[in-house]
């Protein structure tokens, strides 16, 4: 096996190793994904992204590429907002056009180039039924029966993956590294959940910290920002357009009148390189 080329990218510090497998199909196991994502012995990332050929039929046949997403623990997920923006930026440069269509496990996502090197992605419609989250039993997703530490009364929403959002007075005071793992694996979430801790700043802005399932605390979480903004509006705490301040920077989330959630923010290439195939052999 030869060395494997990759591009290291990030969206507000939420970082990805992107490998283009469109011309060299590569099936990776969870252990191999973990090896690449390891920050000590691999390349290091929150998520590993494989760019794969577009399906020849079905709802994704109009995509420019299919994006497969692995968390740092090797688990696969259907959606990642910041990764979608990063991949869209690569595709728009490659194809020399100001838009891109990306196939994901959550469906076809469209992206556009915005001024000031910003990328906007249409994350689709949020889903609120307990079956769509999914939850292990029927509950009102506007008020979940979950308590941990001083956290209680969260909301649930699915934006390509399950999110649980708590509203607090001070997001930085929450020991997210302690409560995050327990809440991620709460019995109410059969597929685990991303845990958001949101603090309302004003009707147009909120502060957010996220424990991502399979990755832990990240500098930014795109779908988490969308989930927090949508949840805040459902609770009548903010308007439909919100600035979401994350540890790594700020995203603009617009929950449009047509029910689509638009996420706008920057992307960056950190570096490109190769790693020896021996890293994922065996």
C-alpha positions as CSV (number, residue, x, y, z in Angstrom):
1,X,0.0,0.0,0.0
2,X,1.2,3.5,-0.8
3,X,1.0,6.6,1.5
4,X,-2.5,8.0,1.9
5,X,-3.1,11.7,1.1
6,X,-5.3,13.9,3.3
7,X,-6.4,17.5,3.9
8,X,-6.6,18.7,7.4
9,X,-9.5,21.3,7.7
10,X,-11.4,23.0,10.5
11,X,-14.5,25.1,11.0
12,X,-14.0,27.2,14.1
13,X,-11.6,24.7,15.5
14,X,-13.9,21.7,14.9
15,X,-11.3,19.8,12.9
16,X,-11.4,17.1,10.3
17,X,-9.1,14.8,8.3
18,X,-10.5,14.7,4.8
19,X,-9.5,11.8,2.5
20,X,-10.6,11.7,-1.1
21,X,-11.5,8.1,-2.1
22,X,-13.5,8.9,-5.2
23,X,-10.8,7.3,-7.4
24,X,-9.6,4.8,-4.9
25,X,-12.4,3.2,-2.9
26,X,-11.4,2.5,0.6
27,X,-13.5,0.8,3.3
28,X,-12.3,1.7,6.8
29,X,-13.2,-0.1,10.0
30,X,-14.0,1.7,13.3
31,X,-10.5,0.8,14.6
32,X,-8.8,2.2,11.4
33,X,-10.8,5.5,11.8
34,X,-9.8,5.7,15.4
35,X,-6.1,5.2,14.4
36,X,-6.3,8.2,12.0
37,X,-8.2,10.4,14.5
38,X,-5.8,9.7,17.4
39,X,-4.0,13.0,18.3
40,X,-0.9,11.2,19.7
41,X,-0.2,8.5,17.1
42,X,-2.3,9.4,14.1
43,X,-3.1,12.6,12.3
44,X,-5.7,13.8,14.9
45,X,-9.2,15.1,14.4
46,X,-12.7,15.3,15.8
47,X,-14.1,13.6,12.7
48,X,-12.7,11.7,9.8
49,X,-14.3,12.5,6.5
50,X,-14.2,10.2,3.4
51,X,-15.2,11.7,0.0
52,X,-16.8,8.9,-2.0
53,X,-18.4,8.6,-5.4
54,X,-21.9,9.8,-5.8
55,X,-24.6,7.1,-5.9
56,X,-25.9,6.5,-9.5
57,X,-29.5,6.4,-8.5
58,X,-31.8,7.5,-5.7
59,X,-32.2,10.8,-3.9
60,X,-28.4,11.5,-3.8
61,X,-27.6,11.0,-7.5
62,X,-27.4,14.8,-8.0
63,X,-24.7,15.2,-5.3
64,X,-21.2,16.3,-6.3
65,X,-19.8,13.8,-3.7
66,X,-21.0,11.5,-0.9
67,X,-19.5,12.4,2.5
68,X,-18.9,9.5,5.0
69,X,-18.4,10.7,8.5
70,X,-16.5,8.9,11.3
71,X,-16.3,10.2,14.9
72,X,-13.0,10.1,16.7
73,X,-14.1,6.9,18.5
74,X,-14.7,5.2,15.1
75,X,-18.5,5.4,15.1
76,X,-20.3,6.6,12.0
77,X,-22.8,9.4,11.9
78,X,-25.1,10.8,9.3
79,X,-24.5,14.6,9.6
80,X,-21.8,17.1,10.6
81,X,-22.5,20.7,9.8
82,X,-19.0,22.1,10.0
83,X,-17.6,19.2,8.0
84,X,-20.2,19.9,5.4
85,X,-19.1,23.5,5.1
86,X,-15.4,22.4,4.8
87,X,-16.1,19.8,2.1
88,X,-18.3,22.3,0.3
89,X,-15.4,24.8,0.3
90,X,-13.1,22.2,-1.3
91,X,-15.7,21.2,-3.9
92,X,-16.5,24.8,-4.9
93,X,-12.8,25.5,-5.5
94,X,-12.4,22.2,-7.4
95,X,-15.5,22.8,-9.6
96,X,-15.0,26.6,-9.9
97,X,-18.6,27.4,-9.0
98,X,-20.2,29.1,-6.0
99,X,-22.3,26.2,-4.8
100,X,-22.0,22.5,-4.0
101,X,-24.4,19.5,-3.4
102,X,-23.2,17.0,-0.8
103,X,-24.7,13.6,-0.2
104,X,-24.8,12.4,3.4
105,X,-26.6,9.8,5.5
106,X,-29.0,12.6,6.4
107,X,-29.8,13.4,2.8
108,X,-28.7,15.9,0.2
109,X,-27.3,19.1,1.6
110,X,-26.7,22.2,-0.5
111,X,-24.0,24.8,0.2
112,X,-23.2,28.3,-1.2
113,X,-20.2,30.6,-1.1
114,X,-21.0,33.8,0.9
115,X,-19.0,37.0,1.0
116,X,-15.9,37.3,3.3
117,X,-15.0,33.6,2.8
118,X,-18.1,32.4,4.5
119,X,-19.9,29.2,3.6
120,X,-23.6,28.6,4.1
121,X,-25.1,25.2,4.3
122,X,-28.8,24.3,4.2
123,X,-29.1,21.7,7.0
124,X,-32.7,20.9,6.1
125,X,-35.7,20.8,8.4
126,X,-35.4,20.0,12.1
127,X,-37.4,17.0,13.4
128,X,-39.1,17.0,16.8
129,X,-41.1,13.8,17.2
130,X,-39.8,11.4,19.8
131,X,-39.4,8.7,17.2
132,X,-37.3,10.9,15.0
133,X,-34.8,11.9,17.7
134,X,-34.9,8.9,18.5
135,X,-36.0,8.4,22.1
136,X,-36.4,5.1,23.8
137,X,-39.9,6.0,25.0
138,X,-42.6,8.6,24.2
139,X,-41.9,12.0,25.6
140,X,-42.6,15.7,24.9
141,X,-39.4,16.7,23.2
142,X,-40.0,20.3,24.3
143,X,-39.5,19.2,27.9
144,X,-37.5,16.0,28.5
145,X,-37.6,14.3,31.8
146,X,-33.8,14.3,32.4
147,X,-31.8,15.6,35.3
148,X,-28.0,15.6,35.9
149,X,-26.0,17.8,38.3
150,X,-28.1,21.1,38.3
151,X,-29.2,20.5,34.7
152,X,-32.8,19.7,33.9
153,X,-35.7,20.3,31.5
154,X,-33.8,19.9,28.2
155,X,-35.2,19.9,24.7
156,X,-34.5,17.3,21.9
157,X,-34.2,17.9,18.2
158,X,-32.8,15.9,15.3
159,X,-30.8,17.8,12.7
160,X,-29.3,14.8,11.0
161,X,-28.3,13.4,14.3
162,X,-29.8,13.6,17.9
163,X,-29.3,16.6,20.1
164,X,-30.3,17.3,23.7
165,X,-30.1,21.0,24.6
166,X,-30.1,22.4,28.2
167,X,-30.6,26.1,28.9
168,X,-28.5,27.6,31.8
169,X,-27.6,30.9,33.3
170,X,-23.8,30.4,32.8
171,X,-22.6,27.9,30.2
172,X,-19.0,28.1,31.4
173,X,-19.9,27.0,34.9
174,X,-21.2,23.6,33.8
175,X,-18.7,20.7,34.2
176,X,-19.3,19.5,30.7
177,X,-16.5,17.0,30.8
178,X,-18.1,15.3,33.7
179,X,-21.8,15.4,32.8
180,X,-21.4,15.0,29.0
181,X,-20.4,11.3,28.9
182,X,-23.3,10.4,31.2
183,X,-25.9,12.4,29.3
184,X,-24.6,11.2,25.9
185,X,-25.3,7.6,27.1
186,X,-28.6,8.3,28.9
187,X,-31.1,5.5,28.6
188,X,-33.5,7.8,26.8
189,X,-31.1,8.0,23.8
190,X,-30.8,4.6,22.2
191,X,-28.4,6.0,19.6
192,X,-26.7,8.3,22.1
193,X,-27.0,12.1,21.8
194,X,-25.0,15.3,21.4
195,X,-25.3,17.4,24.5
196,X,-25.6,21.2,24.2
197,X,-25.3,23.7,27.1
198,X,-26.8,27.0,26.0
199,X,-26.8,30.4,27.6
200,X,-29.1,33.1,26.2
201,X,-27.2,36.4,25.8
202,X,-30.1,38.3,24.2
203,X,-32.9,37.6,21.6
204,X,-30.3,37.5,18.8
205,X,-27.4,35.7,20.4
206,X,-26.5,32.7,22.6
207,X,-23.4,31.1,24.0
208,X,-23.0,27.3,23.5
209,X,-20.8,24.5,24.6
210,X,-21.2,21.0,23.1
211,X,-20.3,17.5,24.1
212,X,-20.4,15.6,20.8
213,X,-21.2,11.9,20.9
214,X,-18.1,9.9,19.9
215,X,-15.8,12.9,20.1
216,X,-16.2,14.7,23.5
217,X,-16.0,18.4,24.0
218,X,-15.3,20.2,20.7
219,X,-14.4,23.8,19.8
220,X,-17.5,24.0,17.7
221,X,-20.4,21.8,16.6
222,X,-22.4,22.9,13.5
223,X,-25.5,20.7,14.0
224,X,-25.3,21.5,17.7
225,X,-25.4,25.3,17.0
226,X,-28.5,24.6,14.7
227,X,-30.1,22.6,17.4
228,X,-29.5,25.2,20.1
229,X,-30.9,28.0,17.9
230,X,-34.0,26.1,16.9
231,X,-34.6,25.0,20.5
232,X,-34.1,28.6,21.8
233,X,-36.7,29.8,19.4
234,X,-39.1,27.0,20.3
235,X,-38.9,28.2,23.9
236,X,-39.5,31.8,22.8
237,X,-36.1,32.8,24.0
238,X,-34.7,34.2,20.7
239,X,-35.7,35.1,17.2
240,X,-35.3,32.8,14.2
241,X,-31.9,34.2,13.3
242,X,-29.3,33.8,16.0
243,X,-25.5,34.3,16.5
244,X,-24.2,31.2,18.2
245,X,-20.9,31.8,20.1
246,X,-18.9,28.6,20.5
247,X,-15.5,28.0,22.0
248,X,-13.9,28.3,18.6
249,X,-15.9,31.3,17.2
250,X,-19.3,32.3,16.0
251,X,-21.8,30.8,13.6
252,X,-24.9,32.5,12.2
253,X,-28.0,30.2,12.3
254,X,-31.1,31.2,10.4
255,X,-34.3,29.1,10.8
256,X,-36.1,30.3,7.8
257,X,-39.9,30.6,7.4
258,X,-39.8,27.6,5.0
259,X,-38.6,25.5,8.0
260,X,-35.0,25.0,6.6
261,X,-32.1,25.7,8.9
262,X,-29.2,27.7,7.3
263,X,-25.8,27.6,9.0
264,X,-23.2,30.3,8.0
265,X,-19.6,30.4,9.0
266,X,-15.9,30.2,8.0
267,X,-13.7,27.3,7.0
268,X,-10.0,26.8,6.8
269,X,-7.4,24.4,5.5
270,X,-4.8,23.7,8.2
271,X,-2.4,21.7,6.1
272,X,-2.2,18.8,3.6
273,X,0.0,15.8,3.8
274,X,0.2,12.0,3.7
275,X,0.4,9.3,6.3
276,X,1.9,5.8,5.9
277,X,-0.6,3.1,5.0
278,X,0.8,1.0,7.9
279,X,-1.2,3.2,10.3
280,X,-4.4,1.5,9.2
281,X,-3.0,-2.0,8.3
282,X,-4.0,-5.0,10.3
